Amino acid sequence: MTVVWDGLPVHWGTDVRTFLSGGAAQRLHLEQLPSYAPDLNPDEGVWNWLKYVEMKNLCCRSLDQLKLESGLVVPTAQPALYSYPQQFPSLLWRRPSRWPTAPLRCGRATSAPSPSGSRR
């Protein structure tokens, strides 16, 4: 298994060191990103897309509503999420053979572009 992590200090804490020294380091391939490199971190692109495109102007009244809304985004997000590994050829990623072709959406209207660049 490949683990990609940034230089956030919590990733080097006592619990992580204990976990790795207990044998986990032999089962994992660790890829450390530079301390601050959001352009290299695939998670940053995902969060940016969710925040400024897919869930833009979304105001949830409860944590349950946020969980529901974010769960509805997943089928829409999958093509974008699976495109990020293509930017990192040194990492091994497995792509599923199929993902939903029609995104599930809640009742709110949106004119934001989809991850593929086409409009919904």
Secondary structure, DSSP 8 states (H G I E B T S, - for coil): -EEEE---GGGGSHHHHHHIIIIIHHH-EEEE--SS-TTT-HHHHHHHHIIIIITTT---SSHHHHHHHHHHHHHHHHHHHHHGGGG-TTS-----S---SS----S-----B-TTS-B-
